[in-house]
């Protein structure tokens, strides 16, 4: 057991060394480019890269040693930090995206336009956690699909994809699917 534990710790250290090396290399390249007079954007625009790096580190640490975190919470938090960091980076850089044929210029001023991304991200992370934990924790499937549906419905409502009559039909269907998922979860727990 000690040998196995040491191997897992070694993999965790390898990931930490990789992340540290990439940060040092990136910082060195950035500073060298500045010293050579390269026209680079303001460094503070890239603060979300730190959030992405933390998220990637968390997800890789879980992948290296899933037994250390059997419920997959570290994977969930890693994926969330990565996705939220990527969104924040896009906002910080002023990216423009197309959502249901509507062009949206991302900015901190209009941050409220992207609120559906957060439940969608959580849904994706819960579904990944469900898969990573062996498809046994059915509650993760229910909340994952629920959160993902909330994000998709939210984007659709904000950008005119869903009419009131379509939403009136979708909510009862979502409730039915949630009820079926709860029944399946309860039935599989008993066996």
BELGI-V357511 format. One record per pair of residues at least 24 apart in sequence whose ideal C-beta (glycine too) atoms are under 10 Angstrom apart, sorted by the first residue. I is the first residue (numbers start at 0). J is the second residue. Records with the same first field share a line. If there is no record, write none. Layout:
I = J ; J
//
This chain:
3 = 66
4 = 64 ; 66 ; 67
6 = 63 ; 64
7 = 63 ; 64 ; 65 ; 66 ; 67
8 = 63 ; 64 ; 67
9 = 63
10 = 59 ; 60 ; 62 ; 63 ; 64
11 = 56 ; 59 ; 60 ; 63 ; 64 ; 67
12 = 63
13 = 59 ; 63
14 = 55 ; 56 ; 57 ; 58 ; 59 ; 60 ; 62 ; 63 ; 64
15 = 56 ; 59 ; 60 ; 63
17 = 55 ; 56 ; 59
18 = 52 ; 53 ; 55 ; 56 ; 59 ; 60
19 = 56
21 = 52 ; 55
22 = 48 ; 49 ; 52
25 = 52
40 = 91 ; 92
41 = 91
43 = 91
44 = 88 ; 90 ; 91 ; 92 ; 93
45 = 88 ; 91 ; 92
46 = 84 ; 87 ; 88 ; 91
47 = 80 ; 83 ; 84 ; 85 ; 86 ; 87 ; 88 ; 89 ; 90 ; 91 ; 92
48 = 84 ; 85 ; 87 ; 88 ; 91
49 = 80 ; 84 ; 88
50 = 79 ; 80 ; 81 ; 82 ; 83 ; 84 ; 85 ; 86 ; 87 ; 88
51 = 80 ; 81 ; 82 ; 83 ; 84 ; 85 ; 86 ; 87 ; 88
52 = 80 ; 81 ; 84
53 = 77 ; 80 ; 81 ; 84
54 = 78 ; 79 ; 80 ; 81 ; 82 ; 83 ; 84 ; 85 ; 124
55 = 80 ; 81 ; 84
56 = 80 ; 81
57 = 81
58 = 124 ; 127 ; 131
61 = 128 ; 131
62 = 131
65 = 131 ; 132 ; 133
68 = 131 ; 132
69 = 131 ; 132 ; 133
70 = 128 ; 131 ; 132 ; 136 ; 139
71 = 124 ; 125 ; 127 ; 128 ; 129 ; 130 ; 131 ; 132 ; 133 ; 136 ; 139
72 = 128 ; 132
73 = 128 ; 131
74 = 124 ; 127 ; 128 ; 130 ; 131 ; 132
75 = 121 ; 123 ; 124 ; 125 ; 126 ; 127 ; 128 ; 129 ; 131 ; 139 ; 143
76 = 124 ; 128
77 = 124 ; 127
78 = 120 ; 121 ; 123 ; 124 ; 125 ; 126 ; 127 ; 128 ; 131
79 = 117 ; 120 ; 121 ; 123 ; 124 ; 125
80 = 120 ; 124
81 = 120 ; 124
82 = 116 ; 117 ; 119 ; 120 ; 121 ; 123 ; 124
83 = 116 ; 117 ; 120 ; 121 ; 124
85 = 116 ; 120
86 = 110 ; 113 ; 116 ; 117 ; 120
87 = 113
89 = 113 ; 116
97 = 158
98 = 154 ; 155 ; 157 ; 158 ; 160
99 = 151 ; 154 ; 155 ; 157 ; 158 ; 159 ; 160 ; 161
100 = 158 ; 159 ; 160
101 = 154 ; 157 ; 158 ; 159 ; 160
102 = 158
103 = 154 ; 157 ; 158
111 = 157
112 = 154 ; 157 ; 158
113 = 153 ; 154 ; 157
114 = 150 ; 153 ; 154 ; 157
115 = 149 ; 150 ; 151 ; 152 ; 153 ; 154 ; 155 ; 156 ; 157 ; 158
116 = 150 ; 153 ; 154
117 = 146 ; 149 ; 150 ; 153
118 = 145 ; 146 ; 147 ; 148 ; 149 ; 150 ; 151 ; 152 ; 153
119 = 146 ; 147 ; 148 ; 149 ; 150 ; 151 ; 152 ; 153 ; 154
120 = 146 ; 147 ; 150
121 = 145 ; 146 ; 147 ; 149 ; 150
122 = 146 ; 147 ; 148 ; 149 ; 150 ; 151
123 = 147 ; 150
135 = 187 ; 188
136 = 184
137 = 180 ; 181 ; 183 ; 184 ; 185 ; 186 ; 187 ; 188
138 = 180 ; 181 ; 184 ; 188
139 = 184
140 = 180 ; 183 ; 184
141 = 176 ; 177 ; 178 ; 179 ; 180 ; 181 ; 183 ; 184
142 = 177 ; 180
143 = 180
144 = 173 ; 176 ; 177 ; 180
145 = 173 ; 176 ; 177 ; 180
148 = 172 ; 173 ; 176 ; 177
149 = 173
//
